[in-house]
């Protein structure tokens, strides 16, 4: 059983509604891997998207505590929603974890991780093994007791050179239908996953 790695304090602060999930070293060793944060991003549900997703693409190392004054520069607009090129393959992705509490969003959602064939080494991934280009992992998030997912968070390994210091991972926030609302080397996701022990990956939710 591999020990968990502490999520960065910066990423925890970035998700304003996320309760502190930091555990002691002894607790991490006893419990195993930490829940897999596939992307540090707020829920893209219609009621909250305008308020909670504007900061995803920011490269700043700090998160404002209050709404910026009118004179401050506006956050960059989110990219227009578009169909994810792997959306049609989601039905073939295999679950590799059970459904358990997720550390994303407010910590009140349940999640399970599903992967494509290229990501098959993921459940047994060690510190010296990396996933190949084309590997994709998707964390399906559900409201408590719901049978249909509310939000999907994904990671896709891109060819060498895509984002070398981020392990060449692309992060995506998706609707259940596979439409991407945010994607790229998203700064907040990248910062969180810099703390992961296995190719920018944590273990699955348990």
LUMTI-540885 format. One record per residue (C-alpha): residue number from 1; residue in one letter; x, y, z. Coordinates in pm, whole numbers. Last residue first. Example, Ala and Ser with C-alpha at 12.3 -4.5 7.8 and 13.67 -1.06 7.14 Angstrom:
% LUMTI-540885
<rec><k>2</k><r>S</r><px>1367</px><py>-106</py><pz>714</pz></rec>
<rec><k>1</k><r>A</r><px>1230</px><py>-450</py><pz>780</pz></rec>
***
This chain:
% LUMTI-540885
<rec><k>206</k><r>X</r><px>-1188</px><py>488</py><pz>-144</pz></rec>
<rec><k>205</k><r>X</r><px>-1146</px><py>749</py><pz>-419</pz></rec>
<rec><k>204</k><r>X</r><px>-870</px><py>660</py><pz>-666</pz></rec>
<rec><k>203</k><r>X</r><px>-497</px><py>697</py><pz>-611</pz></rec>
<rec><k>202</k><r>X</r><px>-318</px><py>1018</py><pz>-699</pz></rec>
<rec><k>201</k><r>X</r><px>-175</px><py>1102</py><pz>-1038</pz></rec>
<rec><k>200</k><r>X</r><px>91</px><py>1351</py><pz>-1155</pz></rec>
<rec><k>199</k><r>X</r><px>301</px><py>1061</py><pz>-1288</pz></rec>
<rec><k>198</k><r>X</r><px>273</px><py>878</py><pz>-955</pz></rec>
<rec><k>197</k><r>X</r><px>351</px><py>1074</py><pz>-638</pz></rec>
<rec><k>196</k><r>X</r><px>98</px><py>1358</py><pz>-675</pz></rec>
<rec><k>195</k><r>X</r><px>205</px><py>1703</py><pz>-551</pz></rec>
<rec><k>194</k><r>X</r><px>232</px><py>1855</py><pz>-902</pz></rec>
<rec><k>193</k><r>X</r><px>-126</px><py>1735</py><pz>-943</pz></rec>
<rec><k>192</k><r>X</r><px>-262</px><py>2024</py><pz>-741</pz></rec>
<rec><k>191</k><r>X</r><px>-61</px><py>2285</py><pz>-933</pz></rec>
<rec><k>190</k><r>X</r><px>-166</px><py>2141</py><pz>-1269</pz></rec>
<rec><k>189</k><r>X</r><px>-532</px><py>2146</py><pz>-1175</pz></rec>
<rec><k>188</k><r>X</r><px>-503</px><py>2511</py><pz>-1073</pz></rec>
<rec><k>187</k><r>X</r><px>-311</px><py>2611</py><pz>-1386</pz></rec>
<rec><k>186</k><r>X</r><px>-533</px><py>2435</py><pz>-1643</pz></rec>
<rec><k>185</k><r>X</r><px>-298</px><py>2274</py><pz>-1895</pz></rec>
<rec><k>184</k><r>X</r><px>-592</px><py>2264</py><pz>-2135</pz></rec>
<rec><k>183</k><r>X</r><px>-967</px><py>2230</py><pz>-2100</pz></rec>
<rec><k>182</k><r>X</r><px>-1273</px><py>2411</py><pz>-1969</pz></rec>
<rec><k>181</k><r>X</r><px>-1641</px><py>2365</py><pz>-2061</pz></rec>
<rec><k>180</k><r>X</r><px>-1587</px><py>2039</py><pz>-2246</pz></rec>
<rec><k>179</k><r>X</r><px>-1898</px><py>1863</py><pz>-2377</pz></rec>
<rec><k>178</k><r>X</r><px>-1895</px><py>1492</py><pz>-2295</pz></rec>
<rec><k>177</k><r>X</r><px>-2268</px><py>1437</py><pz>-2235</pz></rec>
<rec><k>176</k><r>X</r><px>-2216</px><py>1430</py><pz>-1857</pz></rec>
<rec><k>175</k><r>X</r><px>-2071</px><py>1782</py><pz>-1890</pz></rec>
<rec><k>174</k><r>X</r><px>-1694</px><py>1805</py><pz>-1892</pz></rec>
<rec><k>173</k><r>X</r><px>-1412</px><py>1982</py><pz>-1710</pz></rec>
<rec><k>172</k><r>X</r><px>-1086</px><py>1889</py><pz>-1879</pz></rec>
<rec><k>171</k><r>X</r><px>-719</px><py>1863</py><pz>-1787</pz></rec>
<rec><k>170</k><r>X</r><px>-439</px><py>1801</py><pz>-2038</pz></rec>
<rec><k>169</k><r>X</r><px>-133</px><py>1619</py><pz>-1906</pz></rec>
<rec><k>168</k><r>X</r><px>215</px><py>1653</py><pz>-2059</pz></rec>
<rec><k>167</k><r>X</r><px>379</px><py>1577</py><pz>-1719</pz></rec>
<rec><k>166</k><r>X</r><px>310</px><py>1931</py><pz>-1605</pz></rec>
<rec><k>165</k><r>X</r><px>666</px><py>2054</py><pz>-1655</pz></rec>
<rec><k>164</k><r>X</r><px>664</px><py>1913</py><pz>-2007</pz></rec>
<rec><k>163</k><r>X</r><px>334</px><py>2066</py><pz>-2122</pz></rec>
<rec><k>162</k><r>X</r><px>253</px><py>1945</py><pz>-2475</pz></rec>
<rec><k>161</k><r>X</r><px>619</px><py>1862</py><pz>-2550</pz></rec>
<rec><k>160</k><r>X</r><px>583</px><py>1486</py><pz>-2531</pz></rec>
<rec><k>159</k><r>X</r><px>246</px><py>1373</py><pz>-2667</pz></rec>
<rec><k>158</k><r>X</r><px>-69</px><py>1429</py><pz>-2455</pz></rec>
<rec><k>157</k><r>X</r><px>-182</px><py>1233</py><pz>-2150</pz></rec>
<rec><k>156</k><r>X</r><px>-553</px><py>1300</py><pz>-2096</pz></rec>
<rec><k>155</k><r>X</r><px>-706</px><py>1396</py><pz>-1760</pz></rec>
<rec><k>154</k><r>X</r><px>-1079</px><py>1422</py><pz>-1701</pz></rec>
<rec><k>153</k><r>X</r><px>-1336</px><py>1569</py><pz>-1467</pz></rec>
<rec><k>152</k><r>X</r><px>-1699</px><py>1476</py><pz>-1527</pz></rec>
<rec><k>151</k><r>X</r><px>-1999</px><py>1650</py><pz>-1373</pz></rec>
<rec><k>150</k><r>X</r><px>-2349</px><py>1554</py><pz>-1256</pz></rec>
<rec><k>149</k><r>X</r><px>-2334</px><py>1181</py><pz>-1308</pz></rec>
<rec><k>148</k><r>X</r><px>-2654</px><py>973</py><pz>-1330</pz></rec>
<rec><k>147</k><r>X</r><px>-2769</px><py>729</py><pz>-1061</pz></rec>
<rec><k>146</k><r>X</r><px>-2798</px><py>986</py><pz>-783</pz></rec>
<rec><k>145</k><r>X</r><px>-2779</px><py>880</py><pz>-417</pz></rec>
<rec><k>144</k><r>X</r><px>-2547</px><py>1162</py><pz>-318</pz></rec>
<rec><k>143</k><r>X</r><px>-2486</px><py>1385</py><pz>-620</pz></rec>
<rec><k>142</k><r>X</r><px>-2257</px><py>1212</py><pz>-863</pz></rec>
<rec><k>141</k><r>X</r><px>-1912</px><py>1287</py><pz>-1004</pz></rec>
<rec><k>140</k><r>X</r><px>-1754</px><py>1071</py><pz>-1277</pz></rec>
<rec><k>139</k><r>X</r><px>-1374</px><py>1093</py><pz>-1269</pz></rec>
<rec><k>138</k><r>X</r><px>-1232</px><py>1036</py><pz>-1616</pz></rec>
<rec><k>137</k><r>X</r><px>-889</px><py>898</py><pz>-1698</pz></rec>
<rec><k>136</k><r>X</r><px>-736</px><py>906</py><pz>-2047</pz></rec>
<rec><k>135</k><r>X</r><px>-413</px><py>756</py><pz>-2177</pz></rec>
<rec><k>134</k><r>X</r><px>-337</px><py>881</py><pz>-2528</pz></rec>
<rec><k>133</k><r>X</r><px>36</px><py>931</py><pz>-2469</pz></rec>
<rec><k>132</k><r>X</r><px>161</px><py>661</py><pz>-2238</pz></rec>
<rec><k>131</k><r>X</r><px>124</px><py>647</py><pz>-1859</pz></rec>
<rec><k>130</k><r>X</r><px>430</px><py>689</py><pz>-1643</pz></rec>
<rec><k>129</k><r>X</r><px>614</px><py>440</py><pz>-1424</pz></rec>
<rec><k>128</k><r>X</r><px>884</px><py>527</py><pz>-1171</pz></rec>
<rec><k>127</k><r>X</r><px>654</px><py>622</py><pz>-883</pz></rec>
<rec><k>126</k><r>X</r><px>428</px><py>321</py><pz>-933</pz></rec>
<rec><k>125</k><r>X</r><px>102</px><py>279</py><pz>-1122</pz></rec>
<rec><k>124</k><r>X</r><px>-93</px><py>-31</py><pz>-1021</pz></rec>
<rec><k>123</k><r>X</r><px>-440</px><py>119</py><pz>-1079</pz></rec>
<rec><k>122</k><r>X</r><px>-312</px><py>326</py><pz>-1374</pz></rec>
<rec><k>121</k><r>X</r><px>-141</px><py>61</py><pz>-1589</pz></rec>
<rec><k>120</k><r>X</r><px>-458</px><py>33</py><pz>-1806</pz></rec>
<rec><k>119</k><r>X</r><px>-447</px><py>399</py><pz>-1912</pz></rec>
<rec><k>118</k><r>X</r><px>-419</px><py>316</py><pz>-2282</pz></rec>
<rec><k>117</k><r>X</r><px>-732</px><py>98</py><pz>-2256</pz></rec>
<rec><k>116</k><r>X</r><px>-951</px><py>390</py><pz>-2144</pz></rec>
<rec><k>115</k><r>X</r><px>-1013</px><py>472</py><pz>-1781</pz></rec>
<rec><k>114</k><r>X</r><px>-1297</px><py>514</py><pz>-1534</pz></rec>
<rec><k>113</k><r>X</r><px>-1273</px><py>670</py><pz>-1188</pz></rec>
<rec><k>112</k><r>X</r><px>-1564</px><py>682</py><pz>-946</pz></rec>
<rec><k>111</k><r>X</r><px>-1708</px><py>976</py><pz>-760</pz></rec>
<rec><k>110</k><r>X</r><px>-1940</px><py>1081</py><pz>-480</pz></rec>
<rec><k>109</k><r>X</r><px>-2015</px><py>1446</py><pz>-409</pz></rec>
<rec><k>108</k><r>X</r><px>-2009</px><py>1627</py><pz>-76</pz></rec>
<rec><k>107</k><r>X</r><px>-1646</px><py>1735</py><pz>-77</pz></rec>
<rec><k>106</k><r>X</r><px>-1745</px><py>2089</py><pz>-169</pz></rec>
<rec><k>105</k><r>X</r><px>-1594</px><py>2070</py><pz>-519</pz></rec>
<rec><k>104</k><r>X</r><px>-1344</px><py>1787</py><pz>-543</pz></rec>
<rec><k>103</k><r>X</r><px>-1229</px><py>1562</py><pz>-261</pz></rec>
<rec><k>102</k><r>X</r><px>-1462</px><py>1287</py><pz>-380</pz></rec>
<rec><k>101</k><r>X</r><px>-1649</px><py>1045</py><pz>-154</pz></rec>
<rec><k>100</k><r>X</r><px>-1671</px><py>691</py><pz>-290</pz></rec>
<rec><k>99</k><r>X</r><px>-1786</px><py>490</py><pz>-592</pz></rec>
<rec><k>98</k><r>X</r><px>-1555</px><py>196</py><pz>-648</pz></rec>
<rec><k>97</k><r>X</r><px>-1240</px><py>229</py><pz>-849</pz></rec>
<rec><k>96</k><r>X</r><px>-1117</px><py>101</py><pz>-1186</pz></rec>
<rec><k>95</k><r>X</r><px>-1429</px><py>156</py><pz>-1396</pz></rec>
<rec><k>94</k><r>X</r><px>-1370</px><py>74</py><pz>-1764</pz></rec>
<rec><k>93</k><r>X</r><px>-1416</px><py>333</py><pz>-2040</pz></rec>
<rec><k>92</k><r>X</r><px>-1620</px><py>187</py><pz>-2328</pz></rec>
<rec><k>91</k><r>X</r><px>-1924</px><py>411</py><pz>-2272</pz></rec>
<rec><k>90</k><r>X</r><px>-1692</px><py>713</py><pz>-2272</pz></rec>
<rec><k>89</k><r>X</r><px>-1576</px><py>645</py><pz>-2629</pz></rec>
<rec><k>88</k><r>X</r><px>-1806</px><py>891</py><pz>-2802</pz></rec>
<rec><k>87</k><r>X</r><px>-1685</px><py>1167</py><pz>-2572</pz></rec>
<rec><k>86</k><r>X</r><px>-1324</px><py>1113</py><pz>-2676</pz></rec>
<rec><k>85</k><r>X</r><px>-1309</px><py>1415</py><pz>-2909</pz></rec>
<rec><k>84</k><r>X</r><px>-1466</px><py>1632</py><pz>-2642</pz></rec>
<rec><k>83</k><r>X</r><px>-1755</px><py>1833</py><pz>-2787</pz></rec>
<rec><k>82</k><r>X</r><px>-1715</px><py>2208</py><pz>-2743</pz></rec>
<rec><k>81</k><r>X</r><px>-1809</px><py>2472</py><pz>-2489</pz></rec>
<rec><k>80</k><r>X</r><px>-1670</px><py>2816</py><pz>-2579</pz></rec>
<rec><k>79</k><r>X</r><px>-1348</px><py>2889</py><pz>-2395</pz></rec>
<rec><k>78</k><r>X</r><px>-1391</px><py>3064</py><pz>-2063</pz></rec>
<rec><k>77</k><r>X</r><px>-1349</px><py>3441</py><pz>-2062</pz></rec>
<rec><k>76</k><r>X</r><px>-1028</px><py>3579</py><pz>-1913</pz></rec>
<rec><k>75</k><r>X</r><px>-1093</px><py>3730</py><pz>-1570</pz></rec>
<rec><k>74</k><r>X</r><px>-1186</px><py>4097</py><pz>-1577</pz></rec>
<rec><k>73</k><r>X</r><px>-928</px><py>4363</py><pz>-1507</pz></rec>
<rec><k>72</k><r>X</r><px>-995</px><py>4559</py><pz>-1187</pz></rec>
<rec><k>71</k><r>X</r><px>-1190</px><py>4886</py><pz>-1209</pz></rec>
<rec><k>70</k><r>X</r><px>-1517</px><py>4728</py><pz>-1098</pz></rec>
<rec><k>69</k><r>X</r><px>-1362</px><py>4598</py><pz>-778</pz></rec>
<rec><k>68</k><r>X</r><px>-1268</px><py>4229</py><pz>-763</pz></rec>
<rec><k>67</k><r>X</r><px>-1505</px><py>4001</py><pz>-572</pz></rec>
<rec><k>66</k><r>X</r><px>-1350</px><py>3891</py><pz>-244</pz></rec>
<rec><k>65</k><r>X</r><px>-1087</px><py>3647</py><pz>-124</pz></rec>
<rec><k>64</k><r>X</r><px>-878</px><py>3670</py><pz>-439</pz></rec>
<rec><k>63</k><r>X</r><px>-690</px><py>3350</py><pz>-528</pz></rec>
<rec><k>62</k><r>X</r><px>-311</px><py>3353</py><pz>-544</pz></rec>
<rec><k>61</k><r>X</r><px>-50</px><py>3205</py><pz>-775</pz></rec>
<rec><k>60</k><r>X</r><px>-199</px><py>3369</py><pz>-1082</pz></rec>
<rec><k>59</k><r>X</r><px>-223</px><py>3160</py><pz>-1398</pz></rec>
<rec><k>58</k><r>X</r><px>-595</px><py>3198</py><pz>-1434</pz></rec>
<rec><k>57</k><r>X</r><px>-777</px><py>2940</py><pz>-1644</pz></rec>
<rec><k>56</k><r>X</r><px>-990</px><py>2800</py><pz>-1364</pz></rec>
<rec><k>55</k><r>X</r><px>-1072</px><py>3138</py><pz>-1207</pz></rec>
<rec><k>54</k><r>X</r><px>-1399</px><py>3204</py><pz>-1391</pz></rec>
<rec><k>53</k><r>X</r><px>-1540</px><py>2868</py><pz>-1287</pz></rec>
<rec><k>52</k><r>X</r><px>-1718</px><py>2951</py><pz>-964</pz></rec>
<rec><k>51</k><r>X</r><px>-1943</px><py>3251</py><pz>-1013</pz></rec>
<rec><k>50</k><r>X</r><px>-2052</px><py>3208</py><pz>-1374</pz></rec>
<rec><k>49</k><r>X</r><px>-2077</px><py>2828</py><pz>-1344</pz></rec>
<rec><k>48</k><r>X</r><px>-2288</px><py>2829</py><pz>-1030</pz></rec>
<rec><k>47</k><r>X</r><px>-2652</px><py>2781</py><pz>-1121</pz></rec>
<rec><k>46</k><r>X</r><px>-2573</px><py>2624</py><pz>-1458</pz></rec>
<rec><k>45</k><r>X</r><px>-2370</px><py>2336</py><pz>-1309</pz></rec>
<rec><k>44</k><r>X</r><px>-2004</px><py>2363</py><pz>-1408</pz></rec>
<rec><k>43</k><r>X</r><px>-1888</px><py>2234</py><pz>-1069</pz></rec>
<rec><k>42</k><r>X</r><px>-1564</px><py>2388</py><pz>-949</pz></rec>
<rec><k>41</k><r>X</r><px>-1225</px><py>2281</py><pz>-1081</pz></rec>
<rec><k>40</k><r>X</r><px>-914</px><py>2122</py><pz>-944</pz></rec>
<rec><k>39</k><r>X</r><px>-880</px><py>1840</py><pz>-1191</pz></rec>
<rec><k>38</k><r>X</r><px>-845</px><py>1465</py><pz>-1176</pz></rec>
<rec><k>37</k><r>X</r><px>-811</px><py>1481</py><pz>-800</pz></rec>
<rec><k>36</k><r>X</r><px>-778</px><py>1109</py><pz>-721</pz></rec>
<rec><k>35</k><r>X</r><px>-875</px><py>1036</py><pz>-366</pz></rec>
<rec><k>34</k><r>X</r><px>-560</px><py>994</py><pz>-154</pz></rec>
<rec><k>33</k><r>X</r><px>-372</px><py>666</py><pz>-161</pz></rec>
<rec><k>32</k><r>X</r><px>-349</px><py>438</py><pz>142</pz></rec>
<rec><k>31</k><r>X</r><px>-534</px><py>484</py><pz>471</pz></rec>
<rec><k>30</k><r>X</r><px>-267</px><py>392</py><pz>725</pz></rec>
<rec><k>29</k><r>X</r><px>9</px><py>588</py><pz>553</pz></rec>
<rec><k>28</k><r>X</r><px>-217</px><py>891</py><pz>506</pz></rec>
<rec><k>27</k><r>X</r><px>-324</px><py>883</py><pz>870</pz></rec>
<rec><k>26</k><r>X</r><px>38</px><py>872</py><pz>987</pz></rec>
<rec><k>25</k><r>X</r><px>130</px><py>1164</py><pz>763</pz></rec>
<rec><k>24</k><r>X</r><px>-150</px><py>1371</py><pz>904</pz></rec>
<rec><k>23</k><r>X</r><px>-447</px><py>1449</py><pz>684</pz></rec>
<rec><k>22</k><r>X</r><px>-534</px><py>1764</py><pz>487</pz></rec>
<rec><k>21</k><r>X</r><px>-892</px><py>1761</py><pz>354</pz></rec>
<rec><k>20</k><r>X</r><px>-970</px><py>2122</py><pz>436</pz></rec>
<rec><k>19</k><r>X</r><px>-1323</px><py>2195</py><pz>325</pz></rec>
<rec><k>18</k><r>X</r><px>-1370</px><py>2283</py><pz>-41</pz></rec>
<rec><k>17</k><r>X</r><px>-1591</px><py>2589</py><pz>-92</pz></rec>
<rec><k>16</k><r>X</r><px>-1310</px><py>2821</py><pz>-188</pz></rec>
<rec><k>15</k><r>X</r><px>-1140</px><py>2576</py><pz>-422</pz></rec>
<rec><k>14</k><r>X</r><px>-825</px><py>2784</py><pz>-457</pz></rec>
<rec><k>13</k><r>X</r><px>-740</px><py>2744</py><pz>-88</pz></rec>
<rec><k>12</k><r>X</r><px>-704</px><py>2368</py><pz>-132</pz></rec>
<rec><k>11</k><r>X</r><px>-495</px><py>2425</py><pz>-443</pz></rec>
<rec><k>10</k><r>X</r><px>-252</px><py>2649</py><pz>-256</pz></rec>
<rec><k>9</k><r>X</r><px>-224</px><py>2410</py><pz>35</pz></rec>
<rec><k>8</k><r>X</r><px>-95</px><py>2148</py><pz>-205</pz></rec>
<rec><k>7</k><r>X</r><px>-253</px><py>1808</py><pz>-167</pz></rec>
<rec><k>6</k><r>X</r><px>-55</px><py>1591</py><pz>72</pz></rec>
<rec><k>5</k><r>X</r><px>71</px><py>1269</py><pz>-81</pz></rec>
<rec><k>4</k><r>X</r><px>-80</px><py>939</py><pz>23</pz></rec>
<rec><k>3</k><r>X</r><px>129</px><py>640</py><pz>116</pz></rec>
<rec><k>2</k><r>X</r><px>151</px><py>330</py><pz>-106</pz></rec>
<rec><k>1</k><r>X</r><px>0</px><py>0</py><pz>0</pz></rec>
***
